[in-house]
Amino acid sequence: MLNQARTTGDPGSREKLLEEASVLYGGDFLPEERSADWIIARRESLQRNWMGLLLELADLRIARDALSTAIDPLDRLLAADPANEAAVQRLIISLAQLDRRGEALRAYHRFTTALQRDYNIAPLPETRSLYEAVQQGDSHAAIALTSQSLSPAEAASLVDRETSTAYRQGYKVQIGRSHQTPLIGRDQELEIMNQLLLASEQGTRTRKKAASLPLDTQRRPQCILLVGEAGIGKTRLAEELSQGALKRGWAVAWSRIYAQESSVPYRQWTEVLRSAMAHGLWQRQEISKHPLTYQPLSTLLPELHDLFPAVIYPTPLSPEQEQLRLWEATLELLNTISERTPLLLVLDDFHWADASSSELFAYLVRRLHGRPVILVGTYRDNELPASNPLRPLLTDLQREQVILSIPIQPLTDEQIASLLSHLPGTMVQYIQTRAAGNPFFAEELARTVETQIAPSTSHVVDSHSARSMAPNLASDIIDTELTLPDTIAAVLELRMSRLTPACQRLLGNAAVLGGSFTFHIIQQMEVGVNANANEDTILDLLEEAIQAGVITEEGTGTRINYQFWHPLLVSHLYDQLSAARRARLHRRAAQVLQEVYRGHEEEGAAMIVNHLVAGGAEPLQVVHYAALAGDRSYNLSAYPEAEGFYRIAVAQLDEHIGPSLSNATQDERSQLAYFLERLGECTRVQGNYEEARHLYERVLAVRSYQRSYTTPTEYQYEAQIDALLWREVALTWYDVGDSLHAQECCERGEQVLREAGVVGGAAWAILRFQESYHYLQNGNYDEAHKMASEALCLFEEALQKQEPSRTNAFQTTGTKRTLAGDPVNLGRIQTLIGVIADMAGDHHEALTSGA
């Protein structure tokens, strides 16, 4: 019945079952028997369960404001155990809330008398402070003080009793940290852990039936290790499990250890036992009845020292025996608690545990089999050096199958987007890239963004206007690079602090190469900046970084790549370099890459140009590699990347030329026109029609500046290019539905051809093709067919007269490809004729034209 009460989710049903169970207890089990160990153990177990259910029954009644009825189970418990401190605290609070202050004070005096008489100890400071608050008539202070010793659920019930009716609507028990975000993307891991809790509950009920089975067949893990990097969500997952366990009637105790405490013996277990005592899971008076068993606990908890008489052994115990007695006492205490209620112990940041805590952990994990006790540890495997004794210890426990290790993987981009759904889309994408699936990093970056956006929108009264401003502000923050939050920087700095200064310097230099690098490149860079660098030294430093988990190694032989652990580590290391050092390292990286890609520079041009720009190289050197990188991207149809490189080329060439084109040579003006036209093509393909129009217009302006021709043929050739550029401007008008301006641009192109005396050729063919398209849009099929047929004849004649071109098609513009006889244009004209014929009802011509 007690198990049924603790597994039901309905408070009313639980209270009824607990009340029925309390009535079934008729006193001590076989009280006349004083010598049989099994009878004594059974008697004490039943009594503990009865006392525990009376406390739980009182808590349920307090939670629903039934304070008068809560007093009854507390009185029954104190009649059997006058020194039960948890019951006294609840009784004092209940009486004080009912304005029965005198009875509350008398209850305290009876308790102190019993405590002194039976155990010769004083009440806990929390109980004393509670008494003083009630004595002064301050029930609010009494509630606040009691929250230090009662469980969060109990404290919440008393506070809500005084302040509002909110408790009647339900409450959420606080476990772990405050301000927890929703758990996202961990359903599978949480299900595995909940199944283990369920198996433990079921195993407890069937333990006696399975006692005759071989031990190995009953073995199941009772410890879960959540393994992953800092910020990946291990603690958050443990918090969610703890909250679910509380709702299922489990007792939960947490401990967290910090790096500074890793040398304190048993620090983690001290915190666990104190947490359990603070939540009423065990009483000082209860363990004082068994001094031989629990006396070693006083070394962990000095406040228990006065509970036990001094134990003198005939011969002094060895350190190993003293340690074993402490471990056995801890195990017995956990077993005692688990007889009353299932127990979940959470050991957060277990990688910082001292050797003694680790050994006690292994001892308990191996011996808690069959008990309703689950241990959960959060653990960073990359924080442990190879020499740490915890590594082989965990390996042994995994081999024995007494622990279950669950690796916590990074979240997907979709899950990060769900976590940051309150942010503008542009900022979410930016954070997705930088956080690389780490939810803590994502949340901290988001918090920094919100901090920077808030001052800019604080003057806006209308909330809708403020929200509409946020995307633009987020884009501005991205453009200026987000400052790394101190919380993230601290995590990264802690990771780096385990490395030697030489290794940190090497990785700082490597950060200018981005997220990955090869051994050859980092070796050449180090030789260039450090005269003492040699291959063996660099390999030693890289191996040190690999062992620390700061970088990973991929590949074999001469094709080995090194990858930084996280993108934000690269940013952190890069930001720590001075501006002068960064520029020097970037220039050195560019030199190394130029040597690596000598003879096939276009393959590495993208990396080289980025280093040259960051290193402040000469503009013309940057222009050369930007052109190579832009052309390579353009030929791969990677237009956004090509656009970026052409922009760099234009900016650097503008810087070199200065404010006036008069400073430029003819070759430099031609080069600028080439970059601008390629840039216009890239922007138009991506739908940026207005910008493409301005770029084409600038091409025309650059080409017309102080232009001279040596022959009439050259004049006519350049005129045809200008006409085709006017046609490109016309297309940008067509793209936005402005046919009038488009037609005017085509007419400007025809005028250029007439003034130059051009009477045929590909340029006229393209203009006639465009005019045909214009007529088709206006429903004039006859004129459209006439213009298209004329365009076809002109283009076929141009192809017959065209000499084989020696120009590299991959390094020329669209206008020059057209004049060179690009057959793609022929196909477009034939397709247009077929479309016109089909729309005019001439299906035969439509089929023969290839429509």
KARA-V326738 format. One line per field, one symbol per residue. phi: phi as a letter, one per 30 degrees, with the letter a starting at -180 (. if undefined). psi: psi as a letter, one per 30 degrees, with the letter a starting at -180 (. if undefined). Layout:
BEGIN
phi->???
psi->???
END
This chain:
BEGIN
phi->.dddddcdcceddddddddddddddcjddhdddccddddddddddddddddddddddddddddciddddddeddddddddbdcdddddeddddddddcicddddddddddddddddddbhbcddedddddedddddicddddddddddcddeddddddddddcacddddjbcddbiddhddedbibdddddddddddddddddddcdddcdddedddcdbdbbcccclddidjddddddddddddedcjddbbcbbccedcdcddhedddddddddddcidacedddddbdddcedddddbedceddcddcccebeddeddddddddddddddddddddcadbccccdhdddddddddddedededcceicdbbcbccacddccddddddddddddddddicbcccdcdddddddddddcddcdeddddddedddhiddddddddddddddddeddcddddddddddddeeddddddddcidddddddedddddddddcdeddddddddddddjdbacddddddddddcbdddbddddddddddddddidbbcbjbidcccccdebeddddddddddddddeedddddddddddddcdjbdddcdddddddddddiddedddeedddddddddddcicddddeddddddddddddddjdbdddcddddddddddddddddddddedjcdddeddddddeddddddhdbbcbddddddddddedddddddddddedcicdddddddddddddddddcidcajdddedddeddddddddcicdddddddddddddddddddddddedcddddbbcdddddddjdddddddddddedddddddjcdddddddid
psi->eeeeeffkfjeeeeeeeeeeeeffjgakkiffkffkeeeeeeeeeeeeeeeeeeeeeeeeeefggieeffeefeeeefeeifgjeeeeeeeeeeeefghheeeeeeeeeeeeeeeeeefhlllleeeeeeeeeeefgjfeeeeeefffflleeeeeeeefeeeageffglljkjkbllhklkkkggeeeeeeeeeeeeeeeeeefgeefgfflkeeffkkkgkkjjkllkgfgeeeeeeeeeeeeefggkkkklkkklefgffjkgeefeeeeeeeeeggflkeeefffieeefeffffejfffeffklkkkkekkkleeeeeeeeeeeeeeeeeeeffekkkjkkjkhffgkleeeeeeeeeeeffgkfkikkkkkkkjfffklffkffeeeeeeeeefhfljkjkjlllleeeeeeehfflleeeeeeeeeefhgjeeeeeeeeeeeeefeeffgffkekeeeeeffeeeeeeeeeegkkkkleeeeeeeeeeffflleeeeeeeeeffffafllleeeeeeeeeffjffkleeeeeeeeeeeeffgellkkllbfikkkkkekefeeeeeeffkleeeeeeeeeeeeeeeeeegkfhffegeeeeeeeeeffhlkeeeeeefeeeeeeeeefggieeeeeeeeeeeeeeeeeeeafkfffkleeeeeeeeeeeeeeeeeeeeggieeeeeeeeeeeeeeffjhklkfleeeeeeeeeeeeeeeeeeeefeefggieeeeeeeeeeeeeeeeffgkfaleeeeeeeeeeeeeeefggieeeeeeeeeeeeeeeeeeeefklkkgkjffhlleeeeeffhjfeeeeeeeeeeeeeeeffgifeeeeffg.
END
